Amino acid sequence: MRIALLGQQAFGKAALEAFIARGHEVAGVFCLPDVPGAKADPLKTAALERGLKVYQFASLRSPEAHAAMKSLAADLGVMAYVTQFAPSTLTTLPRLGTIQYHPSLLPKYRGPSSINWAIVRGERRTGLSVFRPVDALDEGPVILQKEVAIGPDETLGELYFNKLFPMGIEALIEAAEAVHAGRHTETEQDHSKATYEGWLRERESMVHWGSHVEVIYDLIRACNPAPGAWTAYQGRRIQLFDCRKISFRGYSGLVQKVGHVVEVSDVSFKVAAQGGLIEVLKARVEGSPKQTGGELARALEWAGKAVLDGAA
């Protein structure tokens, strides 16, 4: 099978290697243009090392991108983590069209931060879909889906790298080979059950200490390792990473004032929230290296008396 691969970063590189390992021919690779001063995209580097054609178009809508795709005479296009819009005029050029990976159980959690939002919403299961791209975001017919559990303490990084990343590569191979063999099915999404979530960025990742401890804990997990849930202290942004949730089971625990740092230990600091405490084990002042929660709290001289922004 002759593949045109569209992708970027580690996931795109892994997809490239997986298709080659299966004996498929990668006719060419499309990835994002280089960013001045940044490291080269791992997919681009891997493709060039193998002597493959690499295309980097500012827009996949351009005539040049269409001409490049047509010149490859690919059997199938494969989209492995693509943040550029790929129009149907491009994705239908390969002989068998194009398939795309998305890390959610479509039609739920369409959009670019689908893994983050599933954790933020307290979901206990998610998954991945391989589908046909159309000229609407994540709305094409589904070829296959795989489901995974979200552990109660699982972070974004753990869920992605341990589950959705490796399963996604396997699913792309499985779907591509099924399409090539003519033994796949395509199921239209039930658009009435669709949800869409945009990027989870700075504004959405701010901790509001007046929220319930469960809500705060899920937000921190969903932003670990990126973009990093954050709070602030005296104008300095504090990003929160590894943490524990301590839920109160009785009235005696409800006297704490939310947003107050109530305890500092050698390894952590604890912040009061509605219904419990968040124990922060790993954090950093934005722009500085990560530290243990205890190291950061002592450096800022909190000593159990600080009040963080976002407190009620």
N, C-alpha and C positions, 0 to 999 in steps of 0.2 A: 504494500500500500504506500502510495506517495502522499506525503503530508505537507501542508503549509501550516506552520505553527505560529500563532500569535500569542504573545505573553510577555512576562517580565519577571525579574527577581528570582528568588530561589525556587518558587513553584514552577515557573516557566522552564528553568534549567532542569529541574527534576523531570518534567514532562518530556523535554527533549531527550534526555538520557534514557528514559523509560521506553520511548518509541524506538529509538535506535537499538536498545537491548533486545527488543522484540523482533528485530529484523526488518523494521519498516524504514522506508527512505524518507528523510526530511528534505524536501526540495528547497525550502527557504524559511527564514525566520523574520517575523515582524516584531519589533520592540520599540519602546519609547526613544525619542532623541536623547542624546547625552545631556546631562546637566553640568555646566561648567563648574569645575572644582570638586565634583562628586566622583565617587568610584564608578567604574564602568558597570553596567547592568550585568549580573552574573549570567543571564541567558545569552546576552550578546557575546561575552567572553567565551562561553562554552561553544557557541556556534562557530565563532571565528577559529577557535582551536581545531575544529573539525573541518575547516575549509568550506563551511556552508555560506550561502548567500544571506546577508543580513540587510534588512530594510528598516530605516528609521524615519518615518514620516511624521511631521507635526500634526497631520490630520489624515485619518484613514478614508475620509471622504474625497480626497484629492484625486485628480486624474492619474497622477503618478503612482499612487497606491494601487489603483485599479489595474493599471497597466502591469505593475509588478506582479500582482496576484495572478493575472491572466497568463503571464509569461511562464509561471511555474508549472502550469498544466497539472495541478494537484488533483488527486482523487478526493481528498477531504481536507477541509480547514479545521483546525483545532484551536480553540481559544482557551488558554490556560492562564488565568489571572490577567485580564485586560481592562485597563481603566479608560482607554480611549473608546469613543463611540465607533462601532464598526457597522456601516450601513448595509442593508440587505443587498444592495447592488454589488458590494464587495464579497459578502459571505456566501452568496449563491454562485460565485464564479467557479469554485472547485466542482468537479464532476458530480460529487455526492453531497454538495453543500458544505455546511459547517456545523460543528457541535461546540458547546460552551459549558464550562464548569461554573457552578455557583454554590457557595457553602451555606445553603439552607434548604429546607423542604418546601420548595415552591408549591403554591403561590405565597406561602408565608415568608416574611422577611426578604422581600425584594429590596435591592439597593446595596450600596457600597459597604456598609458596616453591619452586615447581617449577623455575623458571629457575635459581635459585641452586644447588639440589641437583644439577642436571644438570652444572653446572660443577664443583662440589665432587667429584663422582664421576668426574671425568675424561672425561665423555662427549665424543665428537667430533661428534655429530649430535643435534639435538633438533627441535622443531617446534611446531605449534599444532593444536588441535582445536576444531571447532565441534560441539556436541552438544546433546542434549535434557536439560535438568536434571531430576533425579528426587530423591526424598527420601533420597538417600545421596550423599556428597560425590564429585562428578566421575565418577559411575558410569553415566550415561545413554548411550543409543545415539548413535553418532558419525555426523554428517552429512557432514563433510569434514575432511581433514587436509592440512597442508602441512609439508614438512620443510626444515630449514636446517642448514648446517654450523656448528659451533662452532670458531672458530679457536683455535690452540694458545695464543695470548696474549690472546684476547678476554676482556674484562671483562663483568660483568653488565650494566652500562650500555650498552656497545657492542652486545651481543647483543640487548638489549631494544629500545633506541631505533632502531637501524639496521635491525633485521630483524623481530623478533616484533611490535613495535608496528605498523609500517605494513602488514605482511602480515596482521596480525590484523584491522585495519579492513577491508581488502579482502576477507578471508575471511568476515567477518560480512555484508557486502553480498552477496557471492556466494551464501552459504547462505540468507540471507533471501529473495532473489529466486528461488532454486530452490524453496524451500518454498512461496512464494506462487504460483509457476507449477505446482506439483504435479509437479515433475520431479526431486525429490531422492530419495536413498535413506538409510536409517537402518540402521546396522550395530551389532549388540550388541557390547559390549566383551568380550574374553576375560578374565574376572576372575581366571583362574589365573595370568595374566601381570602382574597389577596390582602396582604399588608405591605406597606412600603415604609422603610426607614432610611433617612438620609445619613450623611456622615456623622459619626460620633466624634466630635471635635472638642475644642476648648470649652465652649459654653456648656455643652451637654455633659462634660466630664467633671464639672464643679460639684463638690460635696456640699449638700445642705444639711447641717447637723441637726436641724429640727425634724428631719425625716426619720422614719423608723429604722432601727439598726439593720433589719433585713434588707431594706432598700439600699442603704449606704454600702453594706457589705457586697451586695450584688454589683453595684456600680464600680466599686474598687476592683473586684475580680474581672469585670468586663473591660477594664482599661489597663490591665496588667498583662503585658509590659507596655502597651501603647494604646492611647496617647498618655496614659497616666492620670488617674483621678487626682484632683488637687483641691487644696484648701489654701488659706493664706494667713499670715501672721505679721502684723505691722507692715503691710505692704509687700511682703516677700511671699512668693508662691511656693508652696510645699507640695510636692508630688508624692502620692501614697502608692505603695506597691504591695508587697506581701503583708497580709494582715490576718487577724483572727476575729471572730464574732463571739461576743459573750452576751447571751440573752438573759434578761432578768426573768425570774419565775415568780416573783412576789412583789408586794407593795414596797418593801424596804429598799429595793433597788431604784425606785423611781424618784428619789430625792436629788439625784445628780442634775446639774444644769447642763443642758445640751451644748456641745461645742467647747466645753471646758476640758482641759487636760487634767485628768484626775490622778494620774499616777505615772511616774517615770521609773523604769528599772534599768538594769545593765543592758538589756537587749531591745527594749520596746518602750512605747508610751501608749497610754490608754485615753481615749476621748469618749465623753458621754454623748449618747444619742437617745432618741426615744426608744425605750424598751431594752436598753442594754449599753454595752461598750464596744468600741472598735479598738482592738489592740494592734498597733502598727509596728510591724517587725522590720520593714524595709522602706526607706523614704529618701527624699533628697530635696534640698533647696534647688529650685529650678536653675539649670546651668552648671550645677556641681555634681560630683560623683554620688552614687547611691551610698547610703550609710545604714547601719542598723537604726531602728527607731530610737534606741537609747542614746546612741552617739549624737544623733541629730538634736534630740531634746536637750541634752546637756550642753551642746554647742550653742544653742539658742537660749540657754539658761531658763528653761521653763520650770523645772523643779516642781511640777504639779500645780502651777498657778496660771498657766497661759489660757487665753480664750481665743479660739480660732475664728476667722471670718466664716460667715455662714451660720453662726450660732443664732438661735432664736432669742 
